[in-house]
Amino acid sequence: MMGVLTDTLTSTALVPLNRTIEVLKPTLTANPNHPDEFTRSWANATVIATVRGSLQPASTRALERTGRVGKVGVHELITRATTITPLGRVRIGTQHYTVLDVRAYDTHSQVTIEEVST
């Protein structure tokens, strides 16, 4: 089922939320040489939340803000206010993305993401 992000004042439809986004959490692997140290691994990441969103090409402002001007594979994700955090990862379909920047507003979040090559 597709949701729609709407303007709270006018109830006008703004963005169709037509993608399922899985917010990922890395697994921690203990370092055998140093007992109190752990390493993050995204290989077997677990899904901590699922939200609906819209995937769009990144705006010029988002590219400049993240230092990715001229780079391919950078997108902007529009979702309802959510728990996506910078330096985290999300999965859309089978593609993993690293979160570069999150702008949270009362009604929605704008997330700048970059494709992760496997």
C-alpha positions as CSV (number, residue, x, y, z in Angstrom):
1,M,0.0,0.0,0.0
2,M,1.4,3.4,-1.0
3,G,1.2,6.3,1.4
4,V,1.4,10.0,0.6
5,L,3.2,12.7,2.5
6,T,0.7,15.6,2.8
7,D,0.9,19.2,3.8
8,T,-0.4,19.5,7.3
9,L,-2.0,22.9,6.7
10,T,-3.7,22.3,3.4
11,S,-3.9,18.5,3.3
12,T,-2.4,18.7,-0.2
13,A,-0.5,15.6,-1.4
14,L,3.3,16.4,-1.6
15,V,5.2,13.2,-2.3
16,P,4.1,9.7,-2.9
17,L,5.8,7.3,-0.5
18,N,6.1,4.5,-2.9
19,R,9.3,2.6,-1.7
20,T,9.9,0.4,1.3
21,I,13.0,1.5,3.2
22,E,14.6,-0.8,5.7
23,V,16.7,0.9,8.4
24,L,19.7,-1.3,9.2
25,K,21.8,-1.9,12.3
26,P,25.3,-3.4,12.0
27,T,26.4,-6.5,13.9
28,L,29.3,-6.1,16.3
29,T,32.2,-8.5,16.1
30,A,34.6,-8.9,19.0
31,N,38.3,-8.4,18.4
32,P,40.1,-11.6,19.6
33,N,43.3,-9.6,20.3
34,H,41.7,-6.9,22.3
35,P,38.9,-8.1,24.6
36,D,37.0,-4.8,24.9
37,E,37.1,-3.8,21.2
38,F,34.4,-4.4,18.6
39,T,34.2,-3.9,14.9
40,R,31.0,-3.0,13.0
41,S,30.0,-5.3,10.2
42,W,27.3,-4.6,7.7
43,A,27.5,-8.1,6.1
44,N,24.8,-9.5,8.4
45,A,23.0,-6.3,9.4
46,T,19.6,-6.5,11.1
47,V,16.5,-4.5,10.1
48,I,15.5,-2.3,13.0
49,A,12.7,-0.3,11.3
50,T,10.7,-0.3,8.0
51,V,9.4,3.0,6.7
52,R,7.8,4.2,3.4
53,G,9.6,6.8,1.4
54,S,10.3,8.3,-2.0
55,L,13.7,8.0,-3.7
56,Q,14.7,11.0,-5.8
57,P,17.8,12.4,-7.5
58,A,19.8,14.4,-5.0
59,S,19.4,18.2,-5.2
60,T,22.3,20.5,-5.9
61,R,22.2,21.8,-2.3
62,A,22.3,18.2,-0.9
63,L,25.3,17.4,-3.1
64,E,27.1,20.5,-2.0
65,R,26.3,20.0,1.7
66,T,27.7,16.4,1.6
67,G,30.7,17.2,-0.7
68,R,29.4,14.8,-3.4
69,V,29.1,17.2,-6.4
70,G,29.5,15.4,-9.7
71,K,29.3,11.9,-8.1
72,V,27.0,9.2,-9.4
73,G,24.8,7.1,-7.0
74,V,23.8,9.9,-4.6
75,H,20.1,10.2,-4.0
76,E,17.7,12.0,-1.7
77,L,15.1,10.0,0.3
78,I,11.9,11.7,1.6
79,T,10.2,9.8,4.5
80,R,8.0,10.5,7.4
81,A,9.9,11.5,10.5
82,T,12.0,8.4,11.4
83,T,15.0,7.0,13.2
84,I,17.4,7.1,10.2
85,T,20.7,8.5,11.4
86,P,23.9,9.8,9.7
87,L,26.6,7.2,9.0
88,G,23.9,4.5,9.3
89,R,22.7,2.4,6.4
90,V,19.4,1.7,4.7
91,R,18.3,-0.9,2.2
92,I,15.9,-0.3,-0.6
93,G,15.1,-3.5,-2.5
94,T,18.5,-5.3,-2.6
95,Q,20.6,-2.1,-2.8
96,H,22.4,-0.8,0.3
97,Y,22.9,2.9,0.9
98,T,25.0,4.7,3.4
99,V,23.4,7.7,5.0
100,L,25.3,10.9,4.4
101,D,23.0,13.5,5.9
102,V,19.6,13.7,7.6
103,R,17.4,16.8,7.8
104,A,14.5,16.2,10.2
105,Y,11.4,18.4,10.1
106,D,8.1,18.2,11.9
107,T,6.3,16.4,9.1
108,H,9.1,14.5,7.2
109,S,12.8,13.8,6.9
110,Q,15.1,14.5,4.0
111,V,17.9,11.9,3.9
112,T,20.9,12.1,1.5
113,I,22.1,8.6,0.7
114,E,24.9,7.1,-1.4
115,E,24.9,3.7,-3.0
116,V,27.3,1.2,-1.4
117,S,29.1,-1.1,-3.8
118,T,29.4,-4.7,-2.6
